[in-house]
Amino acid sequence: MDASLRTPSVYKVLDHLSGAVLVALTLFLAWAFGVNGLGWALWTVRGLGWTLGLLLIAKGLTAYFTGYRRPWHGRPEGSRWPVRALALITGLILLWVLVSWLNPRADATFTRKATDYSFVVLNYISEYRDYLPHSYDLTATRSAFWTYTALAAAFWAARHWFQGYSQRERHAEEPFPPGHLPDRMRWWLWLIILNTLVLSLVGVLQKLDGTKNLLWIMPWGKDTTLEMPFGPFLYRANAAQYFNLIWPVALGFWWVLRHRALEERPNLPLGSDASVTLLPITGILAAAPAVALTRGGTILSVILLLTSVGIFVTGRARLRPATRIGLIITLTGALLLALVVAGRDLRARFERNDYSTMNGRAQMVAVGHRMAAEFRWLGSGPETIPAIYHLYRETPNDTDPSEGYLHNDWLETWVTFGWLGGSLVFAGLLLIPMIWWRGTGTPGAGVFVPQILAGLGGMLLHASFDFPFQVVALLGTWLLLAALLTCLGCPPRGAQRRS
């Protein structure tokens, strides 16, 4: 056996550790109360992300000094420039945040608790270079830098781990069939989907119980109405965003497993393999945003349902009658479940007469546009909205409080990064599907990749009227799923799948 193909023992240990840490990070992001505002949770996420990064570096050094050539799932004939471009963009974004931190214009002091943004004092710093990225809240931007480095490390380490072979795959005697979903990707998908199912059920139990503590252990404050939290998330819309990110992927994953089972046993009836469990799971997760009583999340869930129907109708999936019936039951069941469990309360929420102001969002957007005009090119610095919002209110007084978020992540990125820094963020977002289309990833079967894109794109759409990407738990989970997408490639044109 070629020595370069024999896996060094040290590399095996490092690789197994990477998988274990990735599992820990995936679960922790879901259950750590959104992470934001909790120092212990934030530093845990950072520690796990940095550990993944260090393990990735250690694996690279081990492979270099031992001459080991790692087998990986991919197509060597694909283009490597999209991945290299994304790596460059990642480095430039981190450099932008670092320079903003080290070149501060001010530091903010909150004279009351951190969630009351009406009482802010800006301590201006005269010695700064206005032609470089800078920050109006040194402390917040420094914290953002530590978080972004950890999430960037987690993204690239997860991508590297997803591409690796499992022990079973290394010893497989036959070549992998077209559309084969690597073992590690399957394991991780089962983990996050089943974990999300448990999360949704816990959220329902909490609502039925009427507890005033998140997960029955974390007080969430007397100023928050009881209907706001859901599961471990203080803000129910964040919970809905998490569910809407995962359930389209679960539906696509079901199709992959069903298709694979039919390839092995062509006459396999629906319900005789493990993939069928994903159908009711998908229905429960798709109904969860409505059960959480969030209007935006419910509307987006319906949009994603219609999108999924379109993907299955126009995509490469040609469904057998029994499979088609199972899919129809799942999608209609999600709607019926939402109506039965939360129909009356959800109707009351939609009947509220606050659409002209969008529950205060119109005012926030107006303030955001004033800030964006002020910080057009270089921005105010990452995570600085709480520090500067009070300066741009129309009537700054105690009845017009400041805000911690603009409820529009696109606008918030424009304000805090400016056009120049924001263009790096947008370029990185565009490169993620480009890697799937032109990169070296293993071909993804049928409707699976479009369903992943639906989940990722759904959160990007929700970001236009809320703040999912300001929540570390959601941003981190989105990046891990995006890392998995970059390991997949566009399948050959004209390929047909029957399930």
N, C-alpha and C positions, 0 to 999 in steps of 0.2 A: 504493500500500500504506500502511495506517495506520502512522504512525511508531512508535506504541506497541507494534506487533507485530514491528517489525524488531529483531533481536537485536543489541545493541551489541557491538562487537569485544571490548571489555574483558570483558564478561559471558561471551562465548564462551570466552575464555582461562581465566577463573576457573572456569567450569563444567568444562572439560576437565581442569584441574588437580585439581578435586575428584574427578573420576572416577579419575584416576591415583593420587591419595593413598588413596582408598578401596580400590583394588586392592592397593596396597602394604600397607595395614593388614590386609586380609583374609588375605593370604598370610603376613604376619609373625606374626599371632596363631597360625596353625597350626604354624609351624616354629620358633618362638623358645623352645622348651623349657618351654612353659607360662607363661613370662614371670616368674612369681613367684620371688623370691629372686635374680634377676639384675638388678642395677642398670642395666646398659646396655640390657637388653631392656625393662625397665619404662619407662625414660625415652624409649626409641624409640616405644613405644606412646603415651605421653603426647604426645610431639612430633607424631606423626601425627594424633592426635585433636584436639589444639589447632589444628593446621594446617587440618584440616577445618572446625573452628568458625570460624576467622578467614576462610577462604574463603567460608563461608556468610554471614558478616556483610558481607564485601566485595561479594558478589553482591546482597545486600539493599540496600546503599547505592547500588550502581550502578543497580539497577532504580529506586530512589526518585528519584535525581537525573536520570535520563534519561527517566523516565516509561514505562519498559519494562514491559509486562504479559506475564509468562512463560506460555506455554501449558503446561498440565500435565494429566496423566492423572487424571481424577477425575469425580465427579458433583456439580455445584454444589448439587443439591437435598438433599444429605445434611446431617446435623447437624454443626456445627463445634465444639460444646461439648466433645465427648470429647477432641479434639486440644488444645484450649485448657486443659482440665483436666489433661491429662497434662503439658503444658508447665509449668503451675503447680506440679504435684506434683514435677516434676524440679527446679525452682528451690527448693522447700521442702526437699527431701532434701539438696541441696547446702548450703543455709543451715544445716540441722541439723548436718551434718558440720563446717562451718566454725565454728559456735559451739562445738561439742565440742572442736575443736582450740584455739580461742582461750580456752577456759575450762577448762584442765586441772586435774584433781584430782591427777595424779601423772605422772611420766615413768619409763619402765622402762629398766633397764640390764641387758643380758644378759652375765653374766660369762664365758660360754663362747661357742662359735659359735652363730649365730642359730637353728640347728635343734635345739639342746639346750635345751629350755625348763625344765629342772629348776633352772637356776641363774639366777634373776631377782632383781634388787633394785629395789624401787619407791621412788622419791624423791618423797615426798609434797609437795604444794604447798598451803599453808594458805589462800591467798587465791584462793578460787573461789566461784562462786555455785551452791549446790546445787539451786536451783530452775530452773536452765537446763541444757541438754544439756552434759555434760562428759565428759572422757576420763581413763582410768587409764593411758594410754600416749600422751603428747603426740606423740612422734615417729611412732608408727604411724598415729595418726589424721590427722596432717598429711600423711603419705604417701598415705593413703586419699583425702583431699580432692583432691590433685592427680590421682590416678588417676580418681576419679569424675567430675571436671570434664572430663577428656579423653574418657572414654567417653560422657558425656552429649552433648558436642559432636559426637562421631562419630555417635551415634544420630540426632540431628536433621539433621546434614549429609547423612548417607546417605539419610534419608527424603526430603529435598529433591531430591537427585540422582536417586533412583529415579523420582520423579514427573515428571521433565523429559522432554521429547521428544528423540529422537535426530534426526540430520539427515534420515534417511530418513522418519521420521514427520512431520517439519515440512513435507516436500515431497510427502506422500502426497495423491493427488487424491481417493481414495475414503474415506469414513468408516470407522473401525475397527469390525470386527464385534464382536458381543457376546462377552464372555469373552476379548478380546484381551489378551495379556500383553505389556506394554510392552517395547521392545527392551532398555532398560537393565537391567531386572529379569532378562531372559533371559540377557544377557551375564554378569551377576554370578552367576547360578545356575550357568551352565556353569563359570565360574571356580572357584567354591567346591566344586562336586561333583567336577570332575576333579582339583583339588588334593587333596581328601580321598582320592580313589582312590590317587593317588601316595603319600600319607602312609601309607595302610594297607599298600600293597605294600612300602614301605621298612621298616615295622614288622615285617613277616613276614621280610624279608631279614635284618634285624638279629637276629631270634630264631634263624634258621637258621645265621647266622654265629657267634653266641655272643659278639659284641663286648661289652666292658665299658664302652663309651662311647656316649652318646646320639648318634645320627647319626654314629657312628664318630669324633666329634671332642670331645665334651663328657664328661669324667669325671663319674660319678654317685655316687661314694663307695663305700668298702669296706664300710660297714655295711648297704648295701642288697642284698638277694638278687637274683640275676640274673633271676629271673622277674618282678620288679616293673616295670621299664621297658617301654615299647612305643613305638616310633617316637621322636619328640622328647619324649614325656611320661615323666617320671620315675616317675609313679604310673600303672599300667596302667588303673585305673578311670577316670582323667581322659581317657585315650585312648578308652575305650569310650563315655564320655559325649559326646565329640566326634562319634564315628561315629553314635551313636544320635540325635544332634541333626540330622545331615545326611541320612541315608539315607531317612527318611520323606518328606523334601522332594524328594529325587531321584525317588522313585516318583511323587509328585504331579506333578512337573515333566514326567516322561515322559508322563503322561496328557494334560497340556495340549498338548504338542508333537504327540502322536499325533492328538488331536482336531482340532487346527488343520490338520494335513496331510490328514486325511480331509475336512475342509470344502472344501479346495481340489481334492482328487482323491478323490471318494467311493469309488472301487474300488481304492484304494491297498492293496496287500497288506502284511501285517506284515513288517517287515525291509527295506523299500525306502526308508525315510527315516531321518534321523539320530537320531530319538527312540529307536530300538531299542537303541542303545548304552547307554542309561540302564538298561535291564533287567539286564544282567550286572553293571554297576557297582553297582546297588542290591543285588544278591545278595552281592557281595563285601563291601560296606560293612556290610550287616546281619550277616554272619558274623564280621566283624572283632572285635567284643567277645568272642566265644567264643575266637577265636584268641589274643586277648590274655590269656586265662585269668582273666577277672574274673567272679565269680559274679553280682554285682549287675547288671553290664552285660549279661551273657548273659540273665538273667531278664527284664530290661527290654527287650532286643531281641526276645525271644519275645512279650512283651506287646504291643510295637509291631507285630509281624507280625500278631498276632490283631486288633489295632485297625485296621490297614490293610485286612485282609480285611473287617471290619465296615463300614469306610468305603465300600469299593467295592461291597459288597452292598447297603447301605441308602442310599447316597448317590445322586447324580444320574447316575452313570456306568452306562450300559447297554452292556456289552461285547459285541463280535462274538466268535464262537467262536474264531477264530485269536488275537485279542487276549487272550481269557480264558485260553487255553492258555499263551500267553507269560507272563502274569502268574502263573499257577500254577507254571510251571517256575521262575520267578524266586524266589518265596517258598519253595518246597520246596527249590530248589537252595541257598538260603542256609543252611537247616538241615543239608542233607547236607554242604555244604562245611565247616561248623563241626564236624560229627561226624568227617569224614574227617581234617581237619587237626589238630584239637585234642581229639578225643573222649576219648582215654585220659587225658591230663593234666587235662582239664576234669572228668572223672568223679572223679579223685583229689581235686581241689579240693573238689568237692561232698560227698565222703565224709569230709572233715575234721570232727571232733567239736568244733566251736566255735560252734555255733548258739545255745547258751544265753547266751553272752557277746557273740555277733556280732563275734568277733575284737577284743574290747575295747571295742566301741561302747556296750555297755550301761553300762559304768562311766563312759564319757565323757558319756552322756546324763544319768546320775544327777548327775554334777558340774555339768552344764549347768543342770539344774533347780534346784540349790542357788544357782547364780549368778543365774538368772532371778528367783528369789524375792527376792534381794538388790537387784537392779537392775530392779525391776518396771516402772517408768514411763519413766524417762529413759535407761536402759541404762548400760553401762560405757564406751561410746565405740566407734566403728567400729574394727575390727582390733585389739581389745585382749585377745582370748582368750589369746594366748601370755603376756601380762603378768600375768594374774590367775588363770589356771587352777590354779597351784600352791597358791593360798590356800584352795581349796575341795575338795581331795582328802580322802578319808576317812582315809588314813594317809600323810601327807606325809613321805616319806623317799626315799632314793636308789632303792629298788626300786619305787616308785610314781611314775613320771616324769610331768612335765607334758606337755601336748599343745599343738600349734599350731592344731588345728581340733577341733570337736566331732563331726565326721562327721555332722552334721545341720544343714544351712544354715537351716532354719526356726527351730530352737532357737537357733542362733548369732545370727540376726537379732534374736530376742526378747531375748537377753542383751545384745547390743551396742547396739541401738537402743531397747530398751524397748518398752512397749506404744504409747507416743505416736509415737516415731520409726518403729517397725515398721509402724504403721498407714499411714504415708505410703508405705512400700515396697509393702505389700499393695495399697493403692489404685492405685498405678501399674501393678501387674501386672494388676489387674482392668480397667483402662482400655484395655489393649492389645487384647484381643478386642472390647471395646466400640467402639473406633474402627472395627474391621472391620464390626461389626454395624450401627452407626448413623452412621458417619462419611461422609466425602466421597470415599473411595477408589474406584478403578475396579473394577467388578465382577469378582471372581475366578471363573474357570470351575470348575464341577463339584466334583471331589474335591480340587482343588489346595489350597485354604485349609484344609480339615480335615486334610490331611496335614502342612501347616506347623504347625498347632495341635498335632498329635500329636508332632512333633519338639520343639517348645517345651515342651509339657506333660510329655513324657518326662523332660526334664532337671529340671523342677520336681519330678517324682515321685522321681527319683534323689536330689534334694537332701534328701529326708527321711531318708536313711541314708548320705549322703556329703557332700562339700564342693565340688561343681562351681562354685558361684558365688563361692567364695573364690579361684578360679584365674582370673587376669586373661584368659588366652587363651580360656577357655570363656565367661566372662561377656561379654567383648567380642564374640565370635562370636554368642552368643545375642541380644545387643542388636541387632546388625546384621540378623539374620534377623527379629527382632521389628519393626525399622524397615521392612523390606520388607512384612511383614504389615499394618502400619498404612497402607500405600499401596493396599491392596486393600479392596474392599467386598463386602458380602453380595449375591450375585446375585439377580435377581428370583425370587420363589417360583414353583415349578412348572416352572422351566426344566429341560429334559432334555438330556442329552448322550449321544451315541452314538460309541463309538470301536472 
